[in-house]
Amino acid sequence: MKNNKHSLKENITGYLFIAPQMLLFIVFLVYPIFEGIRLSLYKINYQSQTFIGFENYKRLFSDDVFIKSTINTVIFVIAIVFLTVVFALFVASAVFDKNAKYVSFIRGSYYIPVMVSMVVMSMVWSFLLNPANGLISYFVREFSGSEINLLGDTKTVLPVVIFITFAINVGQAIILYIASMIGVPREQLEAAEVDGASRLQVIYKILIPSVKPTTIYIIIINIIAVLKIFVVIQLLTGGGPNNASTTLMYYLYNNAFKYNQLGVASAVGVIMFVITLFLSIPQLRAMFKKE
């Protein structure tokens, strides 16, 4: 009886400690999800809500701008996640076992853009790419003699925004990979060297498998971050030209705050939530899968 009472007391104490966090989680995460699902089934104006079922979703899938923004978002997710994982793995595997000062310098160099506000970084890139007096445009004119507007061309705007977003965010992935690779047992690396394994063999056979949980984590956080991309689009392109850089988040923003279509915006949010689950669940299953 005493053991049962002691165990019950410990359980109650534990629940009391996590209760504030759980309350915040329910109020600010769980409730908004269900409220967003509910609002997506209504036509909403300033004074009333009218239940219309799945009409908002039907409207979305018949909207060319929504289709375009969905395609752009998928391209963003695939491109940025791929570039981030490949480049971060390359940099981390190249420097993780070097001189500590050298590794610290690399960490700091790549992490500086992460520490700077996304607004500030977007404004810097906007200045550099300005077709009239931007530094990049100036060099292009000097070397080729022709004008260039990378953010005003439907063929180049998407790759440019992808590169900018990748350059701003990749530092975090590099830090995580370096920290993970430093934790790989030295005995494995030394044994591989004794067996005559090359650097590439060590990377592919030891390092990459060892940092698999980190890779899955980086993929998931980048999927979520890219789906929420807004500031770069708003400050650099405004979704243009001709919706060539519009994403789901920017489309949601326009419907919610420009056109006052809160039901449609909620439907977009639900679709983004489903896409996030669809892309993240396989990664989470791989993380927790027992080998």
Contacts in CASP RR format, 6 or more apart in sequence:
PFRMAT RR
TARGET T0000
AUTHOR 0000-0000-0000
METHOD contacts of the structure
MODEL  1
MKNNKHSLKENITGYLFIAPQMLLFIVFLVYPIFEGIRLSLYKINYQSQT
FIGFENYKRLFSDDVFIKSTINTVIFVIAIVFLTVVFALFVASAVFDKNA
KYVSFIRGSYYIPVMVSMVVMSMVWSFLLNPANGLISYFVREFSGSEINL
LGDTKTVLPVVIFITFAINVGQAIILYIASMIGVPREQLEAAEVDGASRL
QVIYKILIPSVKPTTIYIIIINIIAVLKIFVVIQLLTGGGPNNASTTLMY
YLYNNAFKYNQLGVASAVGVIMFVITLFLSIPQLRAMFKKE
33 273 0 8 1.000
36 266 0 8 1.000
36 269 0 8 1.000
36 270 0 8 1.000
37 266 0 8 1.000
37 270 0 8 1.000
39 49 0 8 1.000
39 262 0 8 1.000
39 263 0 8 1.000
39 266 0 8 1.000
40 56 0 8 1.000
40 57 0 8 1.000
40 263 0 8 1.000
40 266 0 8 1.000
40 267 0 8 1.000
40 269 0 8 1.000
40 270 0 8 1.000
41 51 0 8 1.000
41 52 0 8 1.000
41 53 0 8 1.000
41 54 0 8 1.000
41 56 0 8 1.000
42 49 0 8 1.000
42 50 0 8 1.000
42 51 0 8 1.000
42 52 0 8 1.000
42 53 0 8 1.000
42 263 0 8 1.000
43 49 0 8 1.000
43 50 0 8 1.000
43 52 0 8 1.000
43 55 0 8 1.000
43 56 0 8 1.000
43 263 0 8 1.000
44 50 0 8 1.000
44 261 0 8 1.000
44 262 0 8 1.000
44 263 0 8 1.000
45 260 0 8 1.000
46 260 0 8 1.000
56 263 0 8 1.000
56 264 0 8 1.000
56 266 0 8 1.000
56 267 0 8 1.000
57 267 0 8 1.000
57 271 0 8 1.000
59 264 0 8 1.000
60 66 0 8 1.000
60 264 0 8 1.000
60 267 0 8 1.000
60 268 0 8 1.000
60 271 0 8 1.000
61 67 0 8 1.000
65 243 0 8 1.000
65 246 0 8 1.000
65 251 0 8 1.000
66 251 0 8 1.000
66 268 0 8 1.000
68 243 0 8 1.000
68 244 0 8 1.000
68 246 0 8 1.000
69 243 0 8 1.000
69 246 0 8 1.000
69 247 0 8 1.000
69 248 0 8 1.000
69 250 0 8 1.000
69 251 0 8 1.000
70 248 0 8 1.000
72 158 0 8 1.000
72 244 0 8 1.000
72 245 0 8 1.000
72 246 0 8 1.000
72 247 0 8 1.000
73 226 0 8 1.000
73 227 0 8 1.000
73 247 0 8 1.000
73 248 0 8 1.000
73 249 0 8 1.000
73 275 0 8 1.000
75 158 0 8 1.000
75 162 0 8 1.000
76 161 0 8 1.000
76 162 0 8 1.000
76 165 0 8 1.000
76 226 0 8 1.000
76 229 0 8 1.000
76 247 0 8 1.000
77 222 0 8 1.000
77 223 0 8 1.000
77 226 0 8 1.000
77 227 0 8 1.000
77 279 0 8 1.000
79 162 0 8 1.000
79 166 0 8 1.000
80 162 0 8 1.000
80 165 0 8 1.000
80 166 0 8 1.000
80 169 0 8 1.000
80 222 0 8 1.000
80 226 0 8 1.000
81 219 0 8 1.000
81 222 0 8 1.000
81 223 0 8 1.000
81 226 0 8 1.000
83 162 0 8 1.000
83 166 0 8 1.000
83 170 0 8 1.000
84 166 0 8 1.000
84 169 0 8 1.000
84 170 0 8 1.000
84 173 0 8 1.000
84 218 0 8 1.000
84 222 0 8 1.000
85 173 0 8 1.000
85 215 0 8 1.000
85 218 0 8 1.000
85 219 0 8 1.000
87 166 0 8 1.000
87 170 0 8 1.000
87 173 0 8 1.000
87 174 0 8 1.000
88 170 0 8 1.000
88 171 0 8 1.000
88 173 0 8 1.000
88 174 0 8 1.000
88 176 0 8 1.000
88 177 0 8 1.000
88 218 0 8 1.000
89 177 0 8 1.000
89 208 0 8 1.000
89 211 0 8 1.000
89 215 0 8 1.000
91 106 0 8 1.000
91 110 0 8 1.000
91 174 0 8 1.000
91 177 0 8 1.000
92 174 0 8 1.000
92 177 0 8 1.000
92 178 0 8 1.000
92 180 0 8 1.000
92 181 0 8 1.000
93 177 0 8 1.000
93 181 0 8 1.000
93 203 0 8 1.000
93 207 0 8 1.000
95 102 0 8 1.000
95 103 0 8 1.000
95 106 0 8 1.000
95 178 0 8 1.000
96 103 0 8 1.000
96 177 0 8 1.000
96 178 0 8 1.000
96 181 0 8 1.000
96 182 0 8 1.000
97 181 0 8 1.000
97 189 0 8 1.000
103 178 0 8 1.000
106 174 0 8 1.000
106 178 0 8 1.000
107 174 0 8 1.000
107 175 0 8 1.000
107 178 0 8 1.000
110 170 0 8 1.000
110 171 0 8 1.000
110 174 0 8 1.000
110 175 0 8 1.000
111 171 0 8 1.000
111 172 0 8 1.000
111 174 0 8 1.000
111 175 0 8 1.000
113 121 0 8 1.000
113 167 0 8 1.000
113 168 0 8 1.000
113 169 0 8 1.000
113 171 0 8 1.000
114 168 0 8 1.000
114 169 0 8 1.000
114 171 0 8 1.000
114 172 0 8 1.000
118 168 0 8 1.000
118 231 0 8 1.000
118 232 0 8 1.000
119 231 0 8 1.000
119 235 0 8 1.000
121 164 0 8 1.000
121 168 0 8 1.000
122 164 0 8 1.000
122 231 0 8 1.000
122 232 0 8 1.000
122 235 0 8 1.000
122 236 0 8 1.000
123 235 0 8 1.000
125 164 0 8 1.000
125 236 0 8 1.000
126 151 0 8 1.000
126 235 0 8 1.000
126 236 0 8 1.000
127 134 0 8 1.000
127 135 0 8 1.000
128 134 0 8 1.000
128 135 0 8 1.000
128 136 0 8 1.000
129 136 0 8 1.000
129 137 0 8 1.000
129 150 0 8 1.000
129 151 0 8 1.000
129 160 0 8 1.000
129 236 0 8 1.000
130 137 0 8 1.000
131 137 0 8 1.000
131 147 0 8 1.000
131 148 0 8 1.000
131 149 0 8 1.000
131 151 0 8 1.000
131 152 0 8 1.000
136 150 0 8 1.000
137 147 0 8 1.000
137 148 0 8 1.000
137 149 0 8 1.000
140 146 0 8 1.000
140 148 0 8 1.000
141 147 0 8 1.000
141 148 0 8 1.000
150 156 0 8 1.000
150 157 0 8 1.000
150 160 0 8 1.000
151 157 0 8 1.000
151 160 0 8 1.000
151 161 0 8 1.000
151 236 0 8 1.000
151 237 0 8 1.000
152 237 0 8 1.000
152 240 0 8 1.000
152 241 0 8 1.000
153 241 0 8 1.000
154 241 0 8 1.000
154 242 0 8 1.000
154 244 0 8 1.000
157 237 0 8 1.000
157 240 0 8 1.000
157 241 0 8 1.000
157 244 0 8 1.000
157 245 0 8 1.000
158 244 0 8 1.000
158 245 0 8 1.000
161 232 0 8 1.000
161 233 0 8 1.000
161 236 0 8 1.000
161 237 0 8 1.000
161 245 0 8 1.000
164 232 0 8 1.000
164 236 0 8 1.000
165 226 0 8 1.000
165 229 0 8 1.000
165 232 0 8 1.000
168 232 0 8 1.000
169 222 0 8 1.000
169 225 0 8 1.000
173 218 0 8 1.000
173 222 0 8 1.000
176 214 0 8 1.000
176 217 0 8 1.000
176 218 0 8 1.000
177 211 0 8 1.000
177 214 0 8 1.000
177 218 0 8 1.000
180 210 0 8 1.000
180 211 0 8 1.000
180 213 0 8 1.000
180 214 0 8 1.000
181 207 0 8 1.000
181 210 0 8 1.000
181 211 0 8 1.000
184 206 0 8 1.000
184 207 0 8 1.000
184 210 0 8 1.000
184 211 0 8 1.000
188 206 0 8 1.000
188 210 0 8 1.000
189 202 0 8 1.000
189 206 0 8 1.000
192 201 0 8 1.000
192 202 0 8 1.000
192 205 0 8 1.000
192 206 0 8 1.000
193 202 0 8 1.000
197 205 0 8 1.000
208 215 0 8 1.000
212 286 0 8 1.000
213 287 0 8 1.000
216 283 0 8 1.000
216 284 0 8 1.000
216 286 0 8 1.000
216 287 0 8 1.000
217 287 0 8 1.000
219 283 0 8 1.000
220 280 0 8 1.000
220 283 0 8 1.000
220 284 0 8 1.000
223 276 0 8 1.000
223 279 0 8 1.000
223 280 0 8 1.000
224 276 0 8 1.000
224 280 0 8 1.000
227 248 0 8 1.000
227 249 0 8 1.000
227 272 0 8 1.000
227 275 0 8 1.000
227 276 0 8 1.000
228 249 0 8 1.000
229 247 0 8 1.000
229 249 0 8 1.000
230 247 0 8 1.000
230 249 0 8 1.000
230 250 0 8 1.000
230 253 0 8 1.000
233 239 0 8 1.000
233 245 0 8 1.000
233 246 0 8 1.000
233 247 0 8 1.000
233 249 0 8 1.000
233 250 0 8 1.000
234 250 0 8 1.000
234 253 0 8 1.000
236 245 0 8 1.000
237 244 0 8 1.000
237 245 0 8 1.000
238 245 0 8 1.000
238 246 0 8 1.000
238 250 0 8 1.000
239 245 0 8 1.000
239 246 0 8 1.000
239 247 0 8 1.000
239 250 0 8 1.000
240 246 0 8 1.000
248 268 0 8 1.000
248 269 0 8 1.000
248 271 0 8 1.000
248 272 0 8 1.000
248 275 0 8 1.000
249 272 0 8 1.000
251 268 0 8 1.000
252 265 0 8 1.000
252 268 0 8 1.000
252 269 0 8 1.000
252 272 0 8 1.000
253 265 0 8 1.000
255 261 0 8 1.000
255 262 0 8 1.000
255 263 0 8 1.000
255 264 0 8 1.000
255 265 0 8 1.000
255 268 0 8 1.000
256 262 0 8 1.000
256 265 0 8 1.000
END
